[in-house]
Amino acid sequence: MSLNSIFQYFVPKDKKFFPLFEQAGSNLIEMSKLLKEAVNASDAEKRKEIVRKIEDLEHKGDNITHQIHLELGKNFITPFDREDIHALASSLDDVADFINGASNKMDLYKVQKATEPMIEMADLIVEATDHVAKAIFELKDLKNIRNITDSCVRINSVENKADYIFDKAVADLFEFEKDAITLIKHKEVLSAMEDATDKCEDVANVLESILVKNA
């Protein structure tokens, strides 16, 4: 058992990092649900309003990440390795960035009507962020390793589905979409959404690394 592991028993783990990580996870769920709402919105002004809300939440996520980094600088003893805390905070922040990026692209490129693949991808992002938040919530009690592992497996499964939908959607665009500008717009939005699921998988990879080190 490492010295850091021994110290864990004497550290009030739930007062610093874990509440911040849980806030970040909850923020991602809220962002993903708003993205789904934006994708399904038929009114342009309504979508703009949702996009602004997502951007505000992305800034909130930045503040949470900044607070985690401040706590790293102030606390000598941490619940798990410092580099893993940094990696987890950064990967959660990346998910928020790409959710925000997807919604911004829909607005900036004036995508009038979301395609079926966009709707499916938005649903998958909601599913992925839900599993991310569940895994983060379980992280404060490493006795529930199976629950974290199950969430990581589900995140990987969602990411695989997103890859398939993205590849199929892009193939269909190249085959059936005759307007080059529309093709580029749709591909860019889909790419940002697919990147968001990739970043959820990055979170899962960090979590699995933490589990291995603290087993």
C-alpha positions in Angstrom: 0.0 0.0 0.0 1.4 3.4 -1.0 1.9 6.2 1.4 -0.8 8.2 -0.4 -3.2 5.3 0.1 -2.5 5.2 3.8 -3.1 8.9 4.1 -6.5 8.5 2.3 -7.9 7.0 5.5 -7.2 10.3 7.4 -8.3 12.8 4.7 -11.9 14.2 4.7 -12.2 13.2 1.0 -15.7 14.4 0.5 -15.0 18.1 1.4 -12.7 19.1 -1.5 -12.3 17.3 -4.8 -15.3 14.9 -4.9 -18.0 17.6 -4.6 -16.3 19.5 -7.4 -16.1 16.4 -9.6 -19.8 15.7 -8.9 -20.7 19.3 -9.8 -18.8 18.8 -13.1 -20.7 15.6 -13.8 -24.1 17.2 -13.0 -23.1 20.1 -15.2 -22.4 17.8 -18.2 -25.8 16.1 -17.8 -27.5 19.5 -17.9 -25.5 20.6 -20.9 -26.3 17.3 -22.8 -30.0 17.6 -22.1 -30.0 21.2 -23.4 -28.1 20.0 -26.5 -30.8 17.5 -27.1 -33.4 20.2 -26.7 -31.5 22.4 -29.1 -31.3 19.7 -31.7 -35.0 19.0 -31.5 -36.0 22.7 -31.5 -37.8 23.8 -34.6 -37.8 27.6 -33.7 -34.5 29.4 -34.5 -34.9 31.9 -31.6 -35.7 29.1 -29.2 -32.5 27.3 -30.3 -30.5 30.5 -29.8 -31.8 30.8 -26.3 -30.8 27.2 -25.5 -27.4 27.7 -27.1 -26.7 30.6 -24.8 -27.7 28.5 -21.8 -25.2 25.8 -22.9 -22.5 28.4 -23.3 -23.2 29.7 -19.7 -22.9 26.1 -18.4 -19.6 25.6 -20.3 -18.3 28.7 -18.5 -19.6 27.2 -15.2 -17.6 24.0 -16.1 -14.5 26.1 -16.7 -14.9 27.6 -13.2 -15.2 24.1 -11.6 -12.1 22.9 -13.4 -10.2 26.1 -12.3 -11.3 25.4 -8.7 -10.1 21.8 -8.9 -6.7 23.0 -10.1 -6.6 25.6 -7.2 -7.4 22.9 -4.7 -4.5 20.8 -6.2 -2.2 23.7 -5.5 -3.4 24.2 -1.9 -3.7 20.5 -0.8 -0.6 18.4 -0.1 -2.6 15.2 0.4 -5.1 14.2 -2.3 -7.6 11.3 -2.5 -5.7 9.9 -5.4 -2.7 10.7 -7.6 -2.4 14.4 -8.5 -1.9 13.7 -12.2 -5.1 11.6 -12.2 -7.0 14.5 -10.6 -5.7 16.8 -13.3 -6.5 14.3 -16.1 -10.0 13.7 -14.8 -10.7 17.5 -14.5 -9.3 18.1 -18.0 -11.2 15.3 -19.6 -14.5 16.4 -18.0 -13.8 19.9 -19.2 -13.2 18.6 -22.8 -16.6 17.0 -22.8 -18.2 20.3 -21.9 -16.2 22.1 -24.6 -17.4 19.8 -27.4 -21.0 19.8 -26.3 -20.8 23.6 -26.4 -19.0 23.4 -29.7 -21.7 21.3 -31.3 -24.5 23.6 -30.2 -22.6 26.7 -31.3 -22.0 25.1 -34.8 -25.7 24.4 -35.2 -26.4 28.1 -34.4 -23.5 29.7 -36.3 -24.0 27.6 -39.4 -27.8 28.1 -39.3 -28.7 24.5 -39.5 -32.4 24.8 -40.0 -33.5 21.3 -39.2 -31.5 18.6 -37.4 -31.0 15.4 -39.3 -31.9 12.0 -37.8 -28.2 11.2 -37.1 -27.8 14.5 -35.2 -30.9 13.6 -33.1 -29.4 10.1 -32.4 -26.0 11.5 -31.5 -27.6 14.0 -29.1 -29.4 11.1 -27.4 -26.1 9.2 -27.1 -24.4 12.2 -25.6 -27.1 12.4 -22.9 -26.6 8.7 -22.2 -22.8 9.0 -22.1 -22.8 12.0 -19.7 -25.3 10.2 -17.5 -22.9 7.3 -17.1 -20.0 9.7 -16.6 -21.9 11.4 -13.7 -22.8 8.0 -12.2 -19.2 6.8 -12.2 -18.0 10.1 -10.8 -20.5 9.9 -7.9 -19.2 6.4 -7.1 -15.6 7.5 -7.1 -15.7 8.7 -3.5 -16.2 5.2 -2.4 -13.8 2.9 -4.1 -15.5 -0.1 -2.6 -18.0 0.1 -5.4 -15.5 -0.6 -8.1 -18.0 -2.7 -10.1 -20.4 0.2 -10.4 -17.7 2.4 -11.8 -16.5 -0.3 -14.1 -20.0 -0.9 -15.4 -20.4 2.8 -16.2 -17.1 2.8 -18.0 -18.1 -0.2 -20.1 -21.4 1.5 -21.0 -19.6 4.7 -21.9 -17.3 2.7 -24.3 -20.4 1.1 -25.8 -22.1 4.5 -26.4 -18.9 5.8 -28.0 -18.9 2.8 -30.4 -22.5 3.5 -31.4 -21.6 7.1 -31.9 -18.7 6.2 -34.2 -21.0 4.0 -36.3 -23.7 6.6 -36.6 -21.1 9.3 -37.5 -19.4 7.2 -40.2 -22.8 6.1 -41.7 -24.1 9.7 -41.6 -21.0 11.1 -43.3 -21.1 8.3 -46.0 -24.7 9.2 -46.6 -23.9 12.9 -46.9 -21.2 12.2 -49.5 -23.6 9.9 -51.4 -26.9 11.8 -51.3 -26.3 15.5 -50.3 -25.8 17.5 -53.5 -25.3 20.9 -51.8 -21.6 21.2 -50.8 -22.3 23.9 -48.2 -25.0 21.8 -46.5 -22.7 18.8 -46.5 -19.9 20.7 -44.8 -22.3 22.2 -42.2 -23.8 18.9 -41.2 -20.5 17.1 -41.2 -19.0 19.7 -38.8 -21.9 19.5 -36.4 -21.8 15.7 -36.4 -18.0 15.7 -35.9 -18.3 17.9 -32.8 -21.0 15.6 -31.4 -18.9 12.6 -32.1 -15.9 14.2 -30.4 -18.1 14.8 -27.3 -18.6 11.0 -27.0 -14.9 10.5 -27.6 -14.1 12.8 -24.7 -16.6 10.8 -22.5 -14.5 7.7 -23.4 -11.4 9.6 -22.3 -13.1 10.2 -18.9 -13.8 6.5 -18.7 -10.1 5.7 -19.4 -9.0 8.1 -16.6 -11.4 6.5 -14.2 -10.2 3.0 -15.1 -6.6 4.2 -14.5 -7.6 5.5 -11.1 -9.2 2.1 -10.2 -6.1 0.2 -11.2 -3.9 2.4 -9.1 -6.1 2.2 -6.1 -7.2 -1.4 -6.2 
